[in-house]
């Protein structure tokens, strides 16, 4: 088993986060601050893992036209850069963070167009990098030009290499991956409630509803289904049972990347073979720790540890979901 973790980001982005006190649609809004970061779900996960001291290899697709933001980020974090370069520019995502409400409005711009040749180049990197037992995070959306099946096919290929795949995506790509043959399923998935509802094709109005769908996926062969529920915490479903974890309210500067931080927390817990209770604490602590800052960064390790200690872990009945999605 290799010591490093591999993250795969096929559709990264430069995240431009603009902070506004009280966003007013249709009016002139004066920004308080703006910050640009290398982003994309897998890259965000890699940044948090690197902050925790985990050796990380990042791969996926990057546009040559604006790669400098990413190369600087990888160098700063100590992430090994094995991204495949493509003509053009990586997309920019604009995040409008309302400091009064804690809500974030996303404007995601189009990015690179990929083809089978570029995807094959990424798979070649993975074949050269992944050893049996390697934790591989496949995260985020697909670029234009690739079919929804591409994520599922990539997971199947990684399984053939002996990887332990942690998947965090949404929409048709997630559905295709979850409907794959049992041997081609990811080991771990981290949907949020809305993503699980989209897959199920119906509202999931209660904890029992969410748990039932998660359990059906575990029965199909997924080892762990971690469902993030925002301020309500998260549910962790395995064949052994269901745990709920949550933290006291934490002031949020930006919610961008909290789910990615949760994935990083899960990966560190799996890498350290933590028990289910400790895994749940670690995952929600990483997510909460991320709320206090902008960009794919964790606060000092002691701060994350304090959040782990403060987390409440219980049965799923202790979480009460609202009726909205």
C-alpha positions as CSV (number, residue, x, y, z in Angstrom):
1,X,0.0,0.0,0.0
2,X,1.3,3.4,-0.9
3,X,1.6,6.2,1.7
4,X,0.4,9.0,-0.5
5,X,-3.1,10.0,-1.4
6,X,-4.0,10.7,-5.0
7,X,-6.7,13.3,-5.9
8,X,-8.2,13.5,-9.4
9,X,-9.8,16.8,-10.6
10,X,-10.9,16.7,-14.2
11,X,-12.6,20.1,-14.1
12,X,-10.7,22.4,-11.8
13,X,-11.3,26.1,-11.4
14,X,-9.9,29.4,-10.2
15,X,-12.2,30.4,-7.4
16,X,-12.7,34.1,-7.1
17,X,-14.4,34.8,-3.8
18,X,-16.0,38.2,-3.3
19,X,-17.1,39.2,0.2
20,X,-20.2,41.4,0.4
21,X,-22.1,42.5,3.5
22,X,-25.7,41.9,2.6
23,X,-26.0,40.9,-1.0
24,X,-28.8,42.7,-2.9
25,X,-29.7,41.1,-6.3
26,X,-30.4,43.7,-9.0
27,X,-28.6,46.5,-7.1
28,X,-25.0,47.8,-6.9
29,X,-23.1,45.8,-4.3
30,X,-19.8,47.1,-2.9
31,X,-17.4,44.3,-2.2
32,X,-15.4,44.3,1.0
33,X,-12.7,42.1,-0.3
34,X,-11.8,39.6,-3.1
35,X,-9.6,36.6,-3.0
36,X,-8.5,34.3,-5.8
37,X,-7.6,30.7,-5.2
38,X,-6.7,27.6,-7.2
39,X,-9.8,25.4,-6.8
40,X,-11.9,22.5,-7.9
41,X,-13.2,19.8,-5.6
42,X,-10.2,17.5,-5.8
43,X,-7.7,20.4,-5.5
44,X,-9.5,21.6,-2.5
45,X,-9.3,18.2,-0.9
46,X,-5.6,18.0,-1.8
47,X,-5.0,21.4,-0.1
48,X,-6.6,20.3,3.2
49,X,-4.8,16.9,3.1
50,X,-1.5,18.7,2.6
51,X,-2.2,21.0,5.6
52,X,-2.7,17.9,7.7
53,X,0.7,16.6,6.6
54,X,-0.5,13.9,4.2
55,X,1.7,13.4,1.1
56,X,-0.5,14.1,-1.9
57,X,-0.3,13.6,-5.6
58,X,-2.7,15.7,-7.7
59,X,-3.7,14.9,-11.2
60,X,-6.5,15.8,-13.7
61,X,-6.7,18.5,-16.4
62,X,-5.4,22.0,-16.4
63,X,-5.4,24.7,-19.1
64,X,-2.0,25.9,-20.1
65,X,-3.3,29.5,-20.5
66,X,-3.6,30.2,-16.7
67,X,-1.8,27.3,-15.0
68,X,0.4,29.6,-12.9
69,X,-2.2,30.0,-10.1
70,X,-2.2,26.2,-9.7
71,X,1.5,25.6,-10.0
72,X,2.1,28.2,-7.3
73,X,-0.5,26.5,-5.1
74,X,1.0,23.1,-5.5
75,X,4.4,24.4,-4.8
76,X,3.2,26.2,-1.6
77,X,1.4,23.2,-0.3
78,X,4.0,20.6,-1.3
79,X,1.5,18.8,-3.6
80,X,3.1,16.7,-6.3
81,X,1.8,18.1,-9.6
82,X,1.0,15.3,-12.1
83,X,-1.7,17.2,-14.0
84,X,-2.1,16.8,-17.7
85,X,-2.0,20.2,-19.5
86,X,-4.5,21.1,-22.3
87,X,-4.8,24.0,-24.7
88,X,-6.9,26.9,-23.4
89,X,-7.7,28.2,-19.9
90,X,-9.1,26.6,-16.8
91,X,-12.5,28.0,-15.9
92,X,-13.1,30.7,-13.3
93,X,-15.8,30.3,-10.6
94,X,-17.1,33.4,-8.9
95,X,-18.2,33.0,-5.3
96,X,-20.2,35.8,-3.7
97,X,-19.9,35.3,0.0
98,X,-22.5,37.3,2.0
99,X,-20.9,38.0,5.4
100,X,-24.2,38.9,7.0
101,X,-26.1,35.7,6.2
102,X,-23.2,33.2,5.7
103,X,-24.6,32.2,2.4
104,X,-22.6,31.9,-0.8
105,X,-23.8,32.5,-4.4
106,X,-21.9,30.7,-7.1
107,X,-21.4,31.8,-10.7
108,X,-19.6,29.0,-12.5
109,X,-18.1,29.8,-15.9
110,X,-17.5,27.3,-18.7
111,X,-14.0,25.9,-19.0
112,X,-11.9,23.5,-21.0
113,X,-13.3,21.1,-23.5
114,X,-11.8,17.6,-23.1
115,X,-11.8,14.5,-25.3
116,X,-11.0,10.8,-24.9
117,X,-7.3,11.5,-25.6
118,X,-7.0,13.8,-22.6
119,X,-8.9,11.4,-20.3
120,X,-6.6,8.6,-21.5
121,X,-3.6,10.8,-20.6
122,X,-4.9,11.2,-17.0
123,X,-5.6,7.4,-16.8
124,X,-2.0,6.8,-17.8
125,X,-0.8,9.0,-15.0
126,X,-3.0,7.0,-12.6
127,X,-1.7,3.7,-13.9
128,X,1.8,4.9,-13.2
129,X,0.9,6.3,-9.7
130,X,-1.7,4.1,-8.1
131,X,-0.6,1.0,-6.1
132,X,-3.0,-1.6,-4.5
133,X,-4.6,0.1,-1.5
134,X,-3.9,3.7,-2.6
135,X,-6.6,6.1,-1.5
136,X,-7.8,8.0,-4.6
137,X,-10.2,10.9,-4.4
138,X,-12.2,11.4,-7.6
139,X,-14.0,14.7,-7.1
140,X,-16.0,17.3,-9.0
141,X,-17.7,17.8,-12.3
142,X,-16.7,16.7,-15.8
143,X,-15.5,19.2,-18.4
144,X,-17.4,19.7,-21.6
145,X,-16.7,17.0,-24.1
146,X,-16.7,14.0,-21.8
147,X,-19.9,11.8,-21.3
148,X,-21.5,11.4,-17.9
149,X,-20.2,7.8,-17.9
150,X,-16.6,9.0,-17.8
151,X,-16.5,9.2,-14.0
152,X,-18.0,5.7,-13.6
153,X,-15.5,4.3,-16.1
154,X,-12.6,6.0,-14.3
155,X,-13.7,4.5,-10.9
156,X,-13.9,1.1,-12.5
157,X,-10.4,1.5,-13.9
158,X,-9.1,2.6,-10.6
159,X,-10.7,-0.4,-8.9
160,X,-8.9,-2.6,-11.4
161,X,-5.6,-1.0,-10.2
162,X,-6.5,-1.9,-6.6
163,X,-7.3,1.6,-5.5
164,X,-9.7,2.5,-2.7
165,X,-11.8,5.2,-4.4
166,X,-13.5,8.0,-2.6
167,X,-16.0,9.7,-4.9
168,X,-17.6,13.1,-4.5
169,X,-19.5,14.2,-7.6
170,X,-23.1,15.0,-8.5
171,X,-25.8,14.7,-11.2
172,X,-25.7,12.2,-14.1
173,X,-22.0,11.4,-13.3
174,X,-22.9,10.4,-9.8
175,X,-25.9,8.4,-10.9
176,X,-23.8,6.5,-13.5
177,X,-21.2,5.7,-10.9
178,X,-23.8,4.5,-8.3
179,X,-25.5,2.3,-10.9
180,X,-22.3,0.5,-11.9
181,X,-21.7,-3.2,-11.4
182,X,-20.8,-4.0,-7.8
183,X,-17.1,-4.6,-8.6
184,X,-17.0,-1.1,-10.2
185,X,-18.5,0.8,-7.3
186,X,-16.4,3.3,-5.3
187,X,-15.5,2.4,-1.8
188,X,-16.7,5.7,-0.3
189,X,-19.1,8.4,-1.4
190,X,-19.9,11.8,0.1
191,X,-23.1,13.2,-1.4
192,X,-25.0,16.0,0.2
193,X,-28.7,15.7,0.8
194,X,-29.7,17.5,-2.4
195,X,-27.3,15.2,-4.5
196,X,-28.8,12.1,-2.8
197,X,-32.3,13.4,-3.5
198,X,-31.4,13.9,-7.2
199,X,-30.2,10.3,-7.4
200,X,-33.2,8.9,-5.6
201,X,-35.6,11.0,-7.7
202,X,-37.7,12.1,-4.7
203,X,-37.5,14.5,-1.7
204,X,-35.7,13.0,1.4
205,X,-37.7,14.8,4.1
206,X,-36.5,12.9,7.1
207,X,-33.4,11.3,8.5
208,X,-35.1,7.9,7.9
209,X,-35.5,8.8,4.2
210,X,-31.8,9.8,3.9
211,X,-30.7,6.7,5.8
212,X,-32.8,4.3,3.7
213,X,-31.3,5.5,0.4
214,X,-27.8,5.4,1.9
215,X,-28.4,1.9,3.2
216,X,-29.6,0.7,-0.2
217,X,-26.2,1.9,-1.7
218,X,-24.3,0.1,1.1
219,X,-26.2,-3.1,0.2
220,X,-25.1,-2.7,-3.4
221,X,-21.5,-2.7,-2.2
222,X,-20.4,0.8,-1.2
223,X,-18.4,0.5,2.0
224,X,-19.3,4.0,3.4
225,X,-21.9,6.5,2.5
226,X,-21.2,9.9,4.2
227,X,-24.1,12.3,3.7
228,X,-23.4,15.9,4.5
229,X,-26.3,17.8,5.9
230,X,-24.9,21.4,6.3
231,X,-25.6,22.9,9.7
232,X,-27.2,19.6,10.8
233,X,-23.9,17.7,10.5
234,X,-23.6,14.5,8.6
235,X,-24.8,10.9,8.6
236,X,-22.3,8.0,8.2
237,X,-23.8,4.7,6.9
238,X,-22.0,1.4,6.7
239,X,-23.0,-2.2,6.9
240,X,-22.3,-2.1,10.6
241,X,-24.8,0.7,11.3
242,X,-25.5,4.5,11.1
243,X,-23.9,7.3,13.0
244,X,-24.8,11.0,13.1
245,X,-22.3,13.7,13.9
246,X,-22.6,17.4,14.4
247,X,-20.8,20.3,16.0
248,X,-22.1,23.4,17.9
249,X,-22.7,26.3,15.5
250,X,-19.5,27.7,14.1
251,X,-19.2,31.2,12.6
252,X,-18.8,30.9,8.8
253,X,-16.8,33.3,6.7
254,X,-17.4,31.2,3.7
255,X,-19.1,27.8,3.1
256,X,-17.2,27.2,-0.1
257,X,-15.1,24.0,0.2
258,X,-16.6,22.8,3.5
259,X,-17.8,19.6,1.7
260,X,-14.4,19.1,0.2
261,X,-12.8,19.5,3.6
262,X,-15.2,16.8,4.9
263,X,-13.9,14.5,2.2
264,X,-10.3,15.3,3.3
265,X,-11.3,14.5,6.9
266,X,-12.7,11.2,5.8
267,X,-9.6,10.3,3.9
268,X,-7.3,11.1,6.8
269,X,-9.6,8.9,9.0
270,X,-9.4,6.0,6.6
271,X,-5.7,6.4,6.2
272,X,-5.3,6.3,10.0
273,X,-7.8,3.4,10.3
274,X,-9.9,5.4,12.9
275,X,-12.9,3.7,14.4
276,X,-16.4,4.8,13.1
277,X,-16.9,7.2,16.0
278,X,-13.6,8.9,15.5
279,X,-14.0,8.9,11.7
280,X,-17.3,10.8,12.1
281,X,-15.7,13.3,14.5
282,X,-12.8,13.9,12.1
283,X,-15.0,14.4,9.1
284,X,-17.3,17.1,10.6
285,X,-14.4,18.7,12.4
286,X,-12.6,19.2,9.0
287,X,-15.8,20.7,7.5
288,X,-16.3,23.1,10.4
289,X,-12.7,24.1,10.5
290,X,-12.9,25.2,6.9
291,X,-15.8,27.5,7.5
292,X,-13.6,30.1,9.2
293,X,-11.5,30.9,6.1
294,X,-11.5,31.3,2.4
295,X,-9.6,28.9,0.1
296,X,-8.6,25.3,0.5
297,X,-6.8,25.7,3.8
298,X,-7.1,24.2,7.3
299,X,-6.4,26.1,10.6
300,X,-3.7,24.7,12.9
301,X,-4.0,21.1,13.8
302,X,-4.8,21.8,17.4
303,X,-7.8,23.9,16.3
304,X,-9.1,20.9,14.3
305,X,-8.5,18.6,17.2
306,X,-10.6,20.9,19.5
307,X,-13.4,20.6,17.0
308,X,-13.1,16.8,16.9
309,X,-13.4,16.8,20.7
310,X,-16.5,19.0,20.6
311,X,-18.3,16.9,18.1
312,X,-21.4,15.1,19.2
313,X,-21.8,11.6,17.8
314,X,-25.0,9.7,18.2
315,X,-27.7,7.7,16.5
316,X,-29.4,9.2,13.4
317,X,-32.7,9.9,15.3
318,X,-31.0,12.8,17.0
319,X,-30.8,14.8,13.8
320,X,-34.0,16.5,12.8
321,X,-34.1,17.6,9.2
322,X,-36.0,20.6,7.9
323,X,-38.6,20.0,5.1
324,X,-36.7,22.0,2.5
325,X,-34.1,20.3,0.3
